Amino acid sequence: MAVELNIPPPPETGLPAGVSASAMRDLGVRAEYEAALNTNQKHAKNAIYQHRLRESESRVENALKALVTKAAPRQLKQMNVSLYRSKLSAQRKMQVAAILTSAAIVEK
C-alpha cells in the first residue's frame, strides 16, 4: 500500500480527506477511519525506515570500495574469507564479492 498524504474518510461522512477523526459522530465510522489513519502511519514509518536503510547501504558500499582500493592482496584474501564465513544472505555476499573482485582487478 502506498503512503497517502491525506486519508479520505468513509464516503458516508461527506467530510474531506485529512479531517480529524473527532469530527465524526458515528463511532463505528470513526473507528474505521482511525484504523485507516494508523495503517497509513505505519506505512509511512516503514517507508522512512526503508529509505534510511538504502542510504546507509550506499554509504557502506562507498566506504568498502574506498577501503578495498587501498588493501593489499593478502588483506583482500582475508576479506573474502571473512565474507564467506559471514551470515550475510547469498545475494548480499555476491554484491560484496563483486566489490572485492573489482578491487583485485584494478590492482593488477
WOGIWO-V402825 format. One record per residue. N is the residue number from 0. RES is the residue in one letter. PHI is phi in whole degrees, -180 to 180 (none if undefined). Layout:
BEGIN
[[N,RES,PHI] [N,RES,PHI]]
END
This chain:
BEGIN
[[0,M,none] [1,A,-80] [2,V,-82] [3,E,-102] [4,L,-70] [5,N,-131] [6,I,-86] [7,P,-73] [8,P,-73] [9,P,-54] [10,P,-56] [11,E,-65] [12,T,-77] [13,G,72] [14,L,-95] [15,P,-78] [16,A,-60] [17,G,90] [18,V,-67] [19,S,-70] [20,A,-62] [21,S,-66] [22,A,-77] [23,M,-98] [24,R,-81] [25,D,-72] [26,L,-65] [27,G,-67] [28,V,-66] [29,R,-61] [30,A,-63] [31,E,-61] [32,Y,-68] [33,E,-62] [34,A,-64] [35,A,-65] [36,L,-64] [37,N,-64] [38,T,-62] [39,N,-64] [40,Q,-64] [41,K,-64] [42,H,-64] [43,A,-65] [44,K,-62] [45,N,-65] [46,A,-63] [47,I,-64] [48,Y,-61] [49,Q,-62] [50,H,-63] [51,R,-64] [52,L,-62] [53,R,-65] [54,E,-64] [55,S,-64] [56,E,-60] [57,S,-63] [58,R,-63] [59,V,-66] [60,E,-62] [61,N,-64] [62,A,-66] [63,L,-64] [64,K,-60] [65,A,-65] [66,L,-67] [67,V,-71] [68,T,-70] [69,K,-101] [70,A,-78] [71,A,-76] [72,P,-53] [73,R,-63] [74,Q,-68] [75,L,-62] [76,K,-63] [77,Q,-66] [78,M,-63] [79,N,-64] [80,V,-63] [81,S,-63] [82,L,-62] [83,Y,-58] [84,R,-82] [85,S,-70] [86,K,-96] [87,L,-65] [88,S,-67] [89,A,-59] [90,Q,-63] [91,R,-67] [92,K,-59] [93,M,-64] [94,Q,-65] [95,V,-67] [96,A,-60] [97,A,-63] [98,I,-66] [99,L,-65] [100,T,-66] [101,S,-65] [102,A,-68] [103,A,-67] [104,I,-69] [105,V,-63] [106,E,-67] [107,K,-73]]
END
